[in-house]
């Protein structure tokens, strides 16, 4: 426990300080966003901090879109993907794209009928890769675990706190194979292309060199974060190593193909909402 606390403290110190020039949640405004030459807006239903809260996405015509299915995964630049921010850094509410709801708005997760919060703030921006899916019917040959039935998660390590609902192009740097309750839950490590440090980070070794403590901090945060609820420690495959960019992009390709099979009806959707 003492070692984990030390690593988390190091991560918090080494994570670059957040800038707070924009609101982190969408409780005010109708916000205009741009990605891949397309403009969209976000609008709010319900009050923040309640079960009714939803952050919805609309295209230029005003039609509601799904941030999971309609936002493109790939950009025109190799190794750069679109990332949707669900949880701004240094915040605690556990927000996520509601994959079982119509149009997949962002909502606060519920646990046993109560709104879910982390027990302490997450030190990085946290989100997901659109048009990806970790197939629970497919067992990874290395970890021997099946996918967790969610889009692929992203830990964005840049300096700015990015508002909930932001879609940013990010450079993929590496990936951790987290195992949560027997399910494989990949965590892509990335940095937004607009970050001042982005030009110096091109692969996972650069993160170790330029941002010492960040990789171990991410791993330990996700290892311990459920233990206050009485849950066991999460584990990590591949001898707990953060895998390189090449491996991360292979996972992206596999989970994008799984998402395609899902939306094309080649895989049972279960309770997931598809277009």
Backbone as CSV, one residue per row, in Angstrom:
resi,resn,N_x,N_y,N_z,CA_x,CA_y,CA_z,C_x,C_y,C_z
1,UNK,0.834,-1.208,0.000,0.000,0.000,0.000,0.865,1.253,0.000
2,UNK,1.958,1.248,0.810,2.836,2.418,0.872,3.499,2.670,-0.459
3,UNK,3.907,1.578,-1.135,4.537,1.723,-2.458,3.556,2.321,-3.439
4,UNK,2.310,1.827,-3.416,1.294,2.342,-4.346,1.049,3.819,-4.103
5,UNK,0.967,4.223,-2.828,0.743,5.640,-2.524,1.893,6.492,-3.021
6,UNK,3.122,5.973,-2.873,4.293,6.706,-3.349,4.256,6.892,-4.856
7,UNK,3.885,5.822,-5.578,3.814,5.904,-7.039,2.728,6.872,-7.486
8,UNK,1.579,6.844,-6.801,0.498,7.756,-7.161,0.889,9.198,-6.876
9,UNK,1.598,9.419,-5.786,2.050,10.773,-5.478,3.037,11.263,-6.520
10,UNK,3.919,10.372,-6.962,4.871,10.734,-8.024,4.143,11.086,-9.306
11,UNK,3.149,10.276,-9.647,2.384,10.548,-10.868,1.695,11.892,-10.799
12,UNK,1.160,12.204,-9.622,0.450,13.476,-9.492,1.422,14.649,-9.646
13,UNK,2.624,14.489,-9.089,3.614,15.568,-9.211,4.109,15.715,-10.643
14,UNK,4.298,14.574,-11.321,4.894,14.629,-12.653,3.876,14.911,-13.742
15,UNK,2.605,14.676,-13.467,1.592,15.051,-14.454,1.607,16.565,-14.570
16,UNK,1.726,17.057,-15.794,1.801,18.495,-15.968,0.550,19.179,-15.465
17,UNK,0.727,20.376,-14.939,-0.398,21.063,-14.309,-1.501,21.381,-15.307
18,UNK,-2.727,21.254,-14.816,-3.879,21.516,-15.678,-4.060,23.007,-15.890
19,UNK,-4.565,23.340,-17.050,-5.002,24.710,-17.289,-6.522,24.711,-17.249
20,UNK,-7.093,25.764,-16.676,-8.531,25.773,-16.405,-9.215,26.905,-17.163
21,UNK,-8.878,27.055,-18.428,-9.419,28.172,-19.181,-10.805,27.881,-19.730
22,UNK,-11.266,26.633,-19.655,-12.574,26.299,-20.178,-13.334,25.514,-19.118
23,UNK,-14.680,25.562,-19.120,-15.430,24.785,-18.148,-15.213,23.302,-18.388
24,UNK,-15.093,22.522,-17.297,-14.813,21.109,-17.459,-16.070,20.306,-17.742
25,UNK,-17.213,20.807,-17.340,-18.447,20.096,-17.623,-19.340,20.973,-18.487
26,UNK,-20.334,20.351,-19.051,-21.133,21.037,-20.040,-22.420,21.570,-19.469
27,UNK,-22.431,21.911,-18.197,-23.676,22.295,-17.552,-24.186,23.630,-18.056
28,UNK,-23.390,24.445,-18.690,-23.837,25.700,-19.237,-24.129,25.521,-20.672
29,UNK,-23.401,25.383,-21.345,-23.411,25.837,-22.674,-23.666,24.793,-23.686
30,UNK,-24.152,25.349,-24.757,-24.196,24.620,-26.006,-22.834,24.869,-26.629
31,UNK,-22.031,23.815,-26.773,-20.666,24.023,-27.220,-20.509,23.565,-28.657
32,UNK,-19.703,24.272,-29.389,-19.439,23.907,-30.784,-18.086,23.220,-30.851
33,UNK,-18.022,22.072,-31.497,-16.795,21.301,-31.625,-16.498,21.049,-33.108
34,UNK,-15.250,20.766,-33.374,-14.834,20.499,-34.747,-14.017,19.217,-34.760
35,UNK,-14.298,18.329,-35.680,-13.406,17.195,-35.892,-13.543,16.754,-37.338
36,UNK,-12.397,16.417,-37.923,-12.368,15.884,-39.290,-13.226,16.705,-40.243
37,UNK,-13.105,18.024,-40.132,-13.823,18.964,-41.001,-15.328,18.941,-40.775
38,UNK,-15.799,18.332,-39.706,-17.216,18.315,-39.389,-17.449,19.103,-38.110
39,UNK,-18.541,19.836,-38.075,-18.885,20.609,-36.888,-20.030,19.923,-36.162
40,UNK,-19.943,19.888,-34.848,-21.061,19.363,-34.078,-21.197,20.166,-32.793
41,UNK,-22.330,20.027,-32.149,-22.577,20.723,-30.895,-22.902,19.717,-29.813
42,UNK,-22.686,20.138,-28.560,-23.112,19.334,-27.419,-24.166,20.117,-26.655
43,UNK,-25.188,19.423,-26.219,-26.253,20.039,-25.430,-26.512,19.181,-24.199
44,UNK,-27.066,19.805,-23.166,-27.266,19.130,-21.889,-28.743,18.917,-21.614
45,UNK,-29.073,17.698,-21.177,-30.377,17.405,-20.591,-30.163,17.109,-19.118
46,UNK,-31.043,17.596,-18.268,-30.947,17.284,-16.851,-29.875,18.090,-16.148
47,UNK,-29.816,17.925,-14.857,-28.889,18.676,-14.025,-27.652,17.840,-13.723
48,UNK,-26.513,18.486,-13.814,-25.262,17.810,-13.488,-25.318,17.262,-12.057
49,UNK,-24.803,16.043,-11.883,-24.825,15.432,-10.571,-26.123,14.720,-10.237
50,UNK,-26.954,14.500,-11.269,-28.196,13.751,-11.073,-28.257,12.612,-12.081
51,UNK,-29.157,11.666,-11.820,-29.323,10.545,-12.749,-29.847,10.998,-14.106
52,UNK,-30.491,12.164,-14.149,-31.094,12.644,-15.393,-30.081,13.296,-16.325
53,UNK,-28.903,13.612,-15.838,-27.927,14.356,-16.648,-27.500,13.549,-17.871
54,UNK,-27.531,14.207,-19.037,-27.035,13.625,-20.273,-26.361,14.725,-21.105
55,UNK,-25.187,14.425,-21.622,-24.526,15.299,-22.583,-24.718,14.676,-23.954
56,UNK,-25.479,15.386,-24.811,-25.838,14.845,-26.116,-25.054,15.551,-27.224
57,UNK,-24.906,14.851,-28.328,-24.114,15.328,-29.461,-25.018,15.481,-30.673
58,UNK,-24.867,16.620,-31.372,-25.671,16.879,-32.562,-24.785,17.350,-33.703
59,UNK,-25.195,17.019,-34.926,-24.417,17.460,-36.085,-24.850,18.858,-36.514
60,UNK,-24.302,19.335,-37.613,-24.562,20.704,-38.056,-26.034,20.943,-38.394
61,UNK,-26.753,19.879,-38.735,-28.171,20.022,-39.068,-29.061,19.999,-37.829
62,UNK,-28.466,19.706,-36.663,-29.242,19.615,-35.439,-29.701,18.215,-35.099
63,UNK,-29.364,17.245,-35.956,-29.741,15.856,-35.696,-28.808,15.250,-34.654
64,UNK,-29.371,14.474,-33.734,-28.536,13.852,-32.702,-27.683,12.745,-33.319
65,UNK,-26.441,12.687,-32.900,-25.518,11.660,-33.373,-24.986,10.870,-32.184
66,UNK,-24.400,9.735,-32.485,-23.758,8.912,-31.460,-22.265,9.199,-31.441
67,UNK,-21.714,9.595,-30.286,-20.273,9.812,-30.226,-19.484,8.513,-30.370
68,UNK,-20.141,7.383,-30.119,-19.476,6.089,-30.284,-19.458,5.664,-31.753
69,UNK,-20.577,5.794,-32.442,-20.688,5.249,-33.796,-20.438,6.271,-34.907
70,UNK,-20.704,7.552,-34.666,-20.643,8.549,-35.735,-19.342,9.343,-35.781
71,UNK,-18.640,9.442,-34.684,-17.352,10.137,-34.693,-16.313,9.197,-35.298
72,UNK,-15.586,9.626,-36.310,-14.600,8.730,-36.928,-13.440,8.444,-35.983
73,UNK,-12.941,7.221,-36.025,-11.786,6.835,-35.221,-10.494,7.428,-35.790
74,UNK,-10.319,7.289,-37.084,-9.046,7.656,-37.705,-9.050,9.090,-38.206
75,UNK,-7.883,9.710,-38.157,-7.667,11.014,-38.768,-6.843,10.796,-40.037
76,UNK,-6.459,11.865,-40.678,-5.645,11.749,-41.892,-4.168,11.509,-41.588
77,UNK,-3.806,11.554,-40.297,-2.409,11.407,-39.911,-2.179,10.034,-39.279
78,UNK,-1.159,9.345,-39.733,-0.853,8.017,-39.217,-0.531,8.077,-37.722
79,UNK,-1.112,7.172,-36.960,-0.854,7.116,-35.529,-1.599,8.136,-34.706
80,UNK,-2.446,8.937,-35.352,-3.246,9.949,-34.656,-4.718,9.561,-34.773
81,UNK,-5.381,9.454,-33.632,-6.773,9.025,-33.582,-7.625,10.071,-32.888
82,UNK,-8.922,10.034,-33.158,-9.847,10.887,-32.421,-10.171,10.240,-31.074
83,UNK,-10.134,11.045,-30.033,-10.425,10.590,-28.671,-11.546,11.445,-28.100
84,UNK,-12.532,10.813,-27.509,-13.627,11.518,-26.839,-13.349,11.549,-25.343
85,UNK,-13.285,12.745,-24.766,-13.029,12.890,-23.333,-14.342,12.748,-22.568
86,UNK,-14.371,11.796,-21.658,-15.531,11.583,-20.793,-15.307,12.184,-19.408
87,UNK,-14.069,12.072,-18.899,-13.753,12.523,-17.545,-12.547,13.457,-17.597
88,UNK,-12.723,14.751,-17.328,-11.580,15.664,-17.288,-10.629,15.317,-16.146
89,UNK,-9.358,15.619,-16.349,-8.387,15.330,-15.295,-8.711,16.098,-14.017
90,UNK,-8.313,15.530,-12.891,-8.509,16.122,-11.563,-9.982,16.246,-11.171
91,UNK,-10.822,15.353,-11.702,-12.233,15.308,-11.303,-12.566,13.887,-10.836
92,UNK,-13.735,13.732,-10.181,-14.093,12.440,-9.599,-15.346,11.778,-10.180
93,UNK,-16.343,12.514,-10.706,-17.528,11.821,-11.214,-17.178,10.850,-12.338
94,UNK,-17.704,9.622,-12.241,-17.414,8.571,-13.220,-18.401,8.713,-14.374
95,UNK,-17.988,9.500,-15.369,-18.816,9.762,-16.536,-18.414,8.820,-17.671
96,UNK,-19.389,8.428,-18.476,-19.065,7.530,-19.583,-20.141,7.597,-20.659
97,UNK,-19.732,7.244,-21.873,-20.693,7.107,-22.957,-21.627,5.946,-22.617
98,UNK,-22.918,6.220,-22.662,-23.922,5.219,-22.281,-24.181,4.307,-23.479
99,UNK,-23.454,3.204,-23.535,-23.459,2.368,-24.741,-24.767,1.607,-24.930
100,UNK,-25.613,1.559,-23.903,-26.895,0.856,-24.025,-28.070,1.808,-24.242
101,UNK,-27.799,3.118,-24.274,-28.862,4.105,-24.479,-28.894,4.598,-25.921
102,UNK,-30.068,5.023,-26.352,-30.223,5.578,-27.695,-29.274,6.757,-27.903
103,UNK,-28.536,6.728,-28.966,-27.589,7.763,-29.389,-26.370,7.893,-28.474
104,UNK,-26.286,7.078,-27.444,-25.074,6.983,-26.608,-24.585,8.316,-26.046
105,UNK,-25.433,9.056,-25.322,-24.966,10.289,-24.679,-23.995,9.968,-23.543
106,UNK,-23.303,10.987,-23.034,-22.477,10.811,-21.843,-23.369,10.967,-20.614
107,UNK,-23.228,10.035,-19.669,-24.008,10.054,-18.426,-23.086,9.635,-17.282
108,UNK,-23.528,9.876,-16.057,-22.756,9.415,-14.906,-23.141,7.973,-14.599
109,UNK,-22.128,7.147,-14.427,-22.338,5.734,-14.175,-23.074,5.531,-12.854
110,UNK,-23.882,4.484,-12.816,-24.617,4.124,-11.605,-24.084,2.809,-11.055
111,UNK,-24.018,2.725,-9.742,-23.638,1.477,-9.084,-24.596,1.232,-7.933
112,UNK,-25.322,0.139,-8.023,-26.333,-0.193,-7.013,-27.310,0.962,-6.804
113,UNK,-27.686,1.593,-7.929,-28.678,2.655,-7.896,-28.165,4.006,-7.465
114,UNK,-26.849,4.134,-7.224,-26.272,5.407,-6.802,-25.274,5.907,-7.827
115,UNK,-25.213,7.239,-7.975,-24.253,7.830,-8.894,-22.842,7.482,-8.446
116,UNK,-22.024,7.123,-9.420,-20.689,6.638,-9.089,-19.655,7.751,-9.194
117,UNK,-18.811,7.860,-8.164,-17.669,8.763,-8.166,-16.422,7.959,-7.820
118,UNK,-15.294,8.360,-8.393,-14.036,7.801,-7.926,-13.809,8.243,-6.477
119,UNK,-13.038,7.478,-5.735,-12.758,7.852,-4.343,-11.729,8.984,-4.264
120,UNK,-11.007,9.191,-5.325,-10.084,10.320,-5.439,-10.017,10.729,-6.895
121,UNK,-9.570,11.936,-7.191,-9.564,12.399,-8.583,-8.606,11.604,-9.458
122,UNK,-8.942,11.482,-10.716,-8.036,10.889,-11.689,-7.106,11.996,-12.183
123,UNK,-5.840,11.678,-12.361,-4.832,12.712,-12.625,-4.620,12.991,-14.107
124,UNK,-5.372,12.304,-14.968,-5.219,12.477,-16.416,-6.609,12.603,-17.034
125,UNK,-6.685,13.148,-18.222,-7.946,13.125,-18.955,-8.236,11.677,-19.359
126,UNK,-9.498,11.303,-19.252,-9.866,9.901,-19.490,-11.038,9.864,-20.456
127,UNK,-10.931,8.989,-21.432,-11.999,8.923,-22.420,-11.978,7.624,-23.192
128,UNK,-12.469,7.676,-24.420,-12.605,6.457,-25.217,-12.296,6.734,-26.677
129,UNK,-12.011,5.646,-27.397,-11.817,5.713,-28.843,-13.130,5.368,-29.526
130,UNK,-13.697,6.287,-30.309,-14.927,5.957,-31.033,-14.682,4.836,-32.040
131,UNK,-15.750,4.161,-32.396,-15.702,3.098,-33.408,-14.722,1.985,-33.042
132,UNK,-14.642,1.697,-31.720,-13.909,0.522,-31.254,-14.805,-0.247,-30.294
133,UNK,-14.482,-1.524,-30.104,-15.272,-2.367,-29.194,-14.432,-3.552,-28.779
134,UNK,-14.377,-3.794,-27.467,-13.666,-4.948,-26.942,-14.640,-6.112,-26.838
135,UNK,-14.560,-7.006,-27.790,-15.531,-8.086,-27.981,-15.451,-9.103,-26.834
136,UNK,-16.547,-9.270,-26.074,-16.534,-10.236,-24.964,-16.562,-11.684,-25.430
137,UNK,-16.720,-11.886,-26.744,-16.738,-13.242,-27.291,-15.358,-13.700,-27.756
138,UNK,-14.386,-12.796,-27.703,-13.045,-13.106,-28.209,-12.056,-13.100,-27.042
139,UNK,-11.306,-14.207,-26.908,-10.313,-14.344,-25.841,-8.940,-13.971,-26.375
140,UNK,-8.279,-13.050,-25.687,-6.929,-12.646,-26.062,-5.960,-13.795,-25.772
141,UNK,-5.118,-14.172,-26.746,-4.250,-15.341,-26.541,-3.184,-15.153,-25.463
142,UNK,-2.766,-13.918,-25.210,-1.727,-13.677,-24.217,-2.306,-13.645,-22.799
143,UNK,-3.360,-12.863,-22.589,-3.910,-12.705,-21.237,-4.922,-13.783,-20.880
144,UNK,-5.435,-14.488,-21.908,-6.475,-15.514,-21.717,-7.775,-14.912,-21.193
145,UNK,-7.988,-13.633,-21.461,-9.203,-12.939,-21.022,-9.960,-12.410,-22.233
146,UNK,-11.286,-12.364,-22.126,-12.122,-11.802,-23.186,-12.323,-10.312,-22.956
147,UNK,-12.781,-9.619,-23.998,-13.009,-8.186,-23.917,-14.116,-7.815,-22.944
148,UNK,-14.131,-6.541,-22.548,-15.063,-6.093,-21.493,-16.358,-5.499,-22.030
149,UNK,-16.612,-5.632,-23.340,-17.881,-5.189,-23.940,-18.017,-3.668,-23.977
150,UNK,-16.885,-2.949,-24.000,-16.873,-1.489,-24.042,-15.966,-0.999,-25.160
151,UNK,-16.094,0.282,-25.532,-15.079,0.882,-26.395,-13.732,0.895,-25.677
152,UNK,-12.662,1.077,-26.433,-11.318,1.117,-25.852,-11.117,2.427,-25.093
153,UNK,-10.561,2.326,-23.894,-10.314,3.490,-23.041,-9.004,4.183,-23.422
154,UNK,-8.961,5.493,-23.165,-7.775,6.298,-23.433,-7.415,7.104,-22.188
155,UNK,-6.140,7.078,-21.839,-5.608,7.958,-20.793,-4.765,9.015,-21.506
156,UNK,-5.252,10.255,-21.508,-4.567,11.353,-22.205,-3.712,12.096,-21.194
157,UNK,-2.388,12.154,-21.424,-1.443,12.612,-20.404,-0.984,14.055,-20.590
158,UNK,-1.664,14.821,-21.410,-1.243,16.190,-21.677,-1.451,17.134,-20.512
159,UNK,-1.061,18.397,-20.714,-1.042,19.379,-19.632,-2.400,20.009,-19.351
160,UNK,-3.279,20.095,-20.352,-4.555,20.793,-20.180,-5.635,19.853,-19.677
161,UNK,-6.507,20.375,-18.826,-7.719,19.646,-18.450,-8.740,19.856,-19.556
162,UNK,-9.120,18.781,-20.218,-9.999,18.866,-21.376,-11.451,18.681,-20.958
163,UNK,-12.312,19.536,-21.457,-13.723,19.517,-21.062,-14.400,18.220,-21.467
164,UNK,-15.335,17.798,-20.652,-16.155,16.644,-20.978,-16.841,16.864,-22.324
165,UNK,-16.799,15.854,-23.183,-17.395,15.956,-24.506,-16.447,16.450,-25.573
166,UNK,-15.238,16.846,-25.186,-14.241,17.274,-26.160,-13.807,16.086,-27.017
167,UNK,-13.678,16.324,-28.308,-13.087,15.328,-29.200,-11.779,15.896,-29.713
168,UNK,-10.697,15.216,-29.386,-9.360,15.707,-29.696,-8.577,14.668,-30.483
169,UNK,-7.806,15.092,-31.482,-6.853,14.164,-32.101,-5.701,13.917,-31.137
170,UNK,-5.386,12.647,-30.920,-4.328,12.287,-29.974,-3.298,11.388,-30.659
171,UNK,-2.042,11.536,-30.234,-0.972,10.644,-30.667,-0.978,9.412,-29.767
172,UNK,-1.078,8.264,-30.368,-1.013,7.016,-29.601,0.445,6.751,-29.242
173,UNK,0.705,6.451,-27.956,2.067,6.253,-27.469,2.308,4.826,-26.980
174,UNK,1.300,4.189,-26.451,1.451,2.839,-25.931,0.148,2.352,-25.339
175,UNK,0.215,1.231,-24.612,-1.021,0.633,-24.105,-0.712,-0.293,-22.928
176,UNK,-1.647,-0.333,-21.978,-1.591,-1.259,-20.852,-2.738,-2.258,-20.973
177,UNK,-2.449,-3.525,-20.662,-3.471,-4.576,-20.725,-4.008,-4.819,-19.316
178,UNK,-4.968,-4.002,-18.894,-5.533,-4.179,-17.562,-6.534,-5.329,-17.553
179,UNK,-6.520,-6.097,-16.470,-7.464,-7.196,-16.289,-8.326,-6.862,-15.076
180,UNK,-9.611,-6.642,-15.341,-10.557,-6.204,-14.320,-11.641,-7.261,-14.182
181,UNK,-11.656,-7.939,-13.038,-12.670,-8.957,-12.782,-12.688,-10.013,-13.896
182,UNK,-11.497,-10.385,-14.354,-11.362,-11.429,-15.364,-11.580,-10.979,-16.791
183,UNK,-11.837,-9.687,-16.997,-12.053,-9.162,-18.353,-10.878,-8.287,-18.779
184,UNK,-10.555,-8.327,-20.061,-9.481,-7.501,-20.609,-10.011,-6.105,-20.885
185,UNK,-9.326,-5.103,-20.343,-9.768,-3.710,-20.433,-8.560,-2.858,-20.840
186,UNK,-8.295,-2.779,-22.121,-7.126,-2.057,-22.634,-7.172,-0.581,-22.253
187,UNK,-6.003,-0.019,-21.911,-5.872,1.405,-21.612,-4.807,1.991,-22.542
188,UNK,-5.266,2.698,-23.569,-4.341,3.365,-24.480,-3.759,4.591,-23.789
189,UNK,-2.461,4.762,-23.876,-1.786,5.957,-23.366,-1.513,6.867,-24.552
190,UNK,-1.962,8.115,-24.458,-1.887,9.019,-25.606,-1.704,10.455,-25.128
191,UNK,-1.401,11.337,-26.072,-1.305,12.764,-25.778,-1.922,13.526,-26.940
192,UNK,-2.662,14.558,-26.634,-3.309,15.304,-27.724,-2.239,16.006,-28.558
193,UNK,-2.491,16.101,-29.842,-1.484,16.638,-30.763,-1.183,18.106,-30.493
194,UNK,-2.122,18.827,-29.880,-1.922,20.251,-29.606,-1.123,20.499,-28.326
195,UNK,-0.812,19.462,-27.576,-0.086,19.658,-26.322,1.358,20.086,-26.601
196,UNK,1.918,20.989,-25.793,3.290,21.452,-26.017,4.328,20.332,-26.020
197,UNK,4.052,19.239,-25.319,5.018,18.144,-25.234,4.836,17.097,-26.336
198,UNK,3.784,17.227,-27.122,3.443,16.174,-28.086,4.555,15.914,-29.095
199,UNK,5.237,16.944,-29.522,6.301,16.768,-30.533,7.454,15.919,-30.014
200,UNK,7.613,15.847,-28.688,8.723,15.101,-28.104,8.349,13.670,-27.732
201,UNK,7.078,13.333,-27.834,6.609,11.993,-27.455,6.091,11.270,-28.697
202,UNK,6.749,10.183,-29.045,6.351,9.421,-30.232,6.115,7.939,-29.950
203,UNK,6.596,7.455,-28.807,6.420,6.053,-28.445,6.497,5.948,-26.931
204,UNK,6.241,4.755,-26.412,6.141,4.610,-24.958,7.472,4.876,-24.260
205,UNK,8.599,4.592,-24.925,9.906,4.858,-24.311,10.105,6.350,-24.076
206,UNK,9.525,7.178,-24.935,9.636,8.625,-24.763,8.882,9.086,-23.513
207,UNK,7.783,8.411,-23.192,7.027,8.775,-21.986,7.876,8.495,-20.750
208,UNK,8.533,7.351,-20.729,9.428,7.035,-19.610,10.544,8.068,-19.485
209,UNK,11.092,8.482,-20.631,12.232,9.402,-20.613,11.823,10.826,-20.256
210,UNK,10.726,11.302,-20.815,10.322,12.699,-20.660,9.352,12.919,-19.494
211,UNK,8.624,11.877,-19.111,7.606,12.000,-18.061,7.776,10.880,-17.045
212,UNK,8.907,10.839,-16.348,9.143,9.739,-15.404,8.062,9.665,-14.335
213,UNK,7.611,8.466,-14.064,6.577,8.258,-13.061,5.171,8.208,-13.602
214,UNK,4.954,8.671,-14.824,3.590,8.724,-15.359,3.054,7.327,-15.661
215,UNK,3.837,6.490,-16.326,3.339,5.152,-16.658,3.056,4.350,-15.391
216,UNK,3.991,4.354,-14.444,3.758,3.616,-13.196,2.591,4.217,-12.427
217,UNK,2.433,5.541,-12.506,1.309,6.187,-11.836,-0.021,5.754,-12.414
218,UNK,-0.108,5.687,-13.739,-1.338,5.221,-14.389,-1.635,3.784,-13.984
219,UNK,-0.627,2.947,-14.058,-0.813,1.530,-13.715,-1.286,1.375,-12.264
220,UNK,-0.659,2.088,-11.342,-1.030,1.927,-9.934,-2.388,2.550,-9.629
221,UNK,-2.718,3.657,-10.277,-4.035,4.262,-10.059,-5.130,3.267,-10.440
222,UNK,-4.965,2.651,-11.613,-5.989,1.710,-12.070,-5.905,0.374,-11.336
223,UNK,-4.770,0.041,-10.779,-4.671,-1.182,-9.985,-5.496,-1.058,-8.696
224,UNK,-5.446,0.102,-8.061,-5.993,0.271,-6.716,-7.364,0.931,-6.651
225,UNK,-7.842,1.539,-7.754,-8.954,2.478,-7.592,-10.266,1.860,-7.129
226,UNK,-10.429,0.552,-7.266,-11.676,-0.081,-6.820,-11.586,-0.676,-5.423
227,UNK,-10.400,-0.674,-4.855,-10.239,-1.336,-3.552,-11.022,-0.678,-2.414
228,UNK,-11.262,0.656,-2.423,-12.087,1.210,-1.336,-13.500,0.635,-1.290
229,UNK,-13.951,0.041,-2.411,-15.278,-0.584,-2.442,-15.225,-2.060,-2.068
230,UNK,-14.047,-2.493,-1.608,-13.918,-3.890,-1.232,-13.574,-4.817,-2.376
231,UNK,-13.279,-4.253,-3.546,-12.923,-5.059,-4.713,-11.439,-5.420,-4.661
232,UNK,-11.043,-6.509,-5.305,-9.623,-6.874,-5.330,-8.827,-5.946,-6.236
233,UNK,-7.523,-6.018,-6.122,-6.650,-5.252,-7.003,-6.835,-5.694,-8.446
234,UNK,-6.796,-4.752,-9.369,-6.765,-5.109,-10.777,-5.364,-5.589,-11.147
235,UNK,-5.297,-6.446,-12.151,-4.029,-6.995,-12.615,-3.706,-6.458,-14.005
236,UNK,-2.513,-6.775,-14.489,-2.086,-6.337,-15.821,-1.359,-7.474,-16.518
237,UNK,-1.674,-7.641,-17.797,-1.013,-8.668,-18.586,0.344,-8.211,-19.095
238,UNK,0.990,-9.091,-19.833,2.280,-8.799,-20.436,3.322,-8.376,-19.387
239,UNK,3.301,-9.097,-18.247,4.237,-8.820,-17.153,4.145,-7.366,-16.683
240,UNK,2.945,-6.812,-16.820,2.619,-5.452,-16.371,3.323,-4.357,-17.179
241,UNK,3.937,-4.717,-18.288,4.642,-3.723,-19.103,3.642,-2.850,-19.864
242,UNK,4.008,-1.590,-20.052,3.301,-0.738,-21.006,3.850,-1.066,-22.383
243,UNK,3.000,-1.542,-23.248,3.423,-1.969,-24.583,3.583,-0.765,-25.499
244,UNK,4.349,-0.951,-26.567,4.719,0.189,-27.417,3.595,0.589,-28.368
245,UNK,3.868,1.640,-29.123,2.876,2.198,-30.057,2.433,1.172,-31.089
246,UNK,3.367,0.383,-31.596,3.033,-0.628,-32.603,1.987,-1.587,-32.069
247,UNK,2.193,-2.065,-30.854,1.232,-2.986,-30.258,-0.108,-2.288,-30.018
248,UNK,-0.034,-1.047,-29.569,-1.268,-0.290,-29.332,-2.084,-0.144,-30.610
249,UNK,-1.423,0.147,-31.713,-2.146,0.314,-32.978,-2.693,-1.016,-33.481
250,UNK,-2.041,-2.122,-33.137,-2.591,-3.437,-33.485,-3.884,-3.683,-32.716
251,UNK,-3.906,-3.298,-31.442,-5.129,-3.430,-30.636,-6.226,-2.539,-31.204
252,UNK,-5.866,-1.330,-31.603,-6.839,-0.420,-32.210,-7.448,-1.048,-33.465
253,UNK,-6.600,-1.623,-34.309,-7.092,-2.243,-35.542,-8.029,-3.410,-35.231
254,UNK,-7.663,-4.229,-34.255,-8.491,-5.380,-33.887,-9.843,-4.941,-33.322
255,UNK,-9.833,-3.941,-32.460,-11.088,-3.508,-31.831,-11.947,-2.692,-32.793
256,UNK,-11.320,-2.036,-33.750,-12.102,-1.354,-34.790,-12.797,-2.385,-35.676
257,UNK,-12.089,-3.462,-36.017,-12.694,-4.534,-36.807,-13.836,-5.192,-36.030
258,UNK,-13.656,-5.355,-34.717,-14.720,-5.934,-33.889,-15.943,-5.023,-33.882
259,UNK,-15.714,-3.691,-33.805,-16.823,-2.736,-33.849,-17.552,-2.831,-35.198
260,UNK,-16.804,-2.956,-36.285,-17.434,-3.089,-37.607,-18.325,-4.321,-37.658
261,UNK,-17.828,-5.433,-37.150,-18.645,-6.648,-37.125,-19.899,-6.451,-36.285
262,UNK,-19.762,-5.706,-35.210,-20.901,-5.440,-34.338,-21.977,-4.645,-35.068
263,UNK,-21.594,-3.523,-35.670,-22.595,-2.653,-36.307,-23.154,-3.263,-37.599
264,UNK,-22.409,-4.181,-38.196,-22.888,-4.853,-39.409,-23.736,-6.079,-39.097
265,UNK,-23.954,-6.340,-37.807,-24.814,-7.443,-37.411,-24.156,-8.806,-37.453
266,UNK,-22.833,-8.849,-37.562,-22.117,-10.118,-37.607,-21.837,-10.665,-36.210
267,UNK,-22.056,-9.833,-35.203,-21.863,-10.211,-33.808,-23.124,-9.837,-33.037
268,UNK,-23.518,-10.670,-32.106,-24.700,-10.391,-31.285,-24.484,-9.109,-30.481
269,UNK,-25.394,-8.153,-30.599,-25.243,-6.864,-29.925,-25.690,-6.907,-28.471
270,UNK,-26.418,-7.933,-28.074,-26.922,-7.961,-26.700,-27.791,-6.749,-26.421
271,UNK,-27.459,-5.998,-25.360,-28.233,-4.812,-24.989,-27.619,-3.506,-25.495
272,UNK,-26.583,-3.604,-26.300,-25.924,-2.392,-26.806,-26.818,-1.674,-27.789
273,UNK,-26.728,-0.312,-27.797,-27.495,0.469,-28.760,-26.647,0.704,-30.002
274,UNK,-27.212,0.301,-31.154,-26.557,0.527,-32.433,-27.472,1.353,-33.310
275,UNK,-26.913,1.980,-34.303,-27.720,2.808,-35.201,-28.619,1.938,-36.070
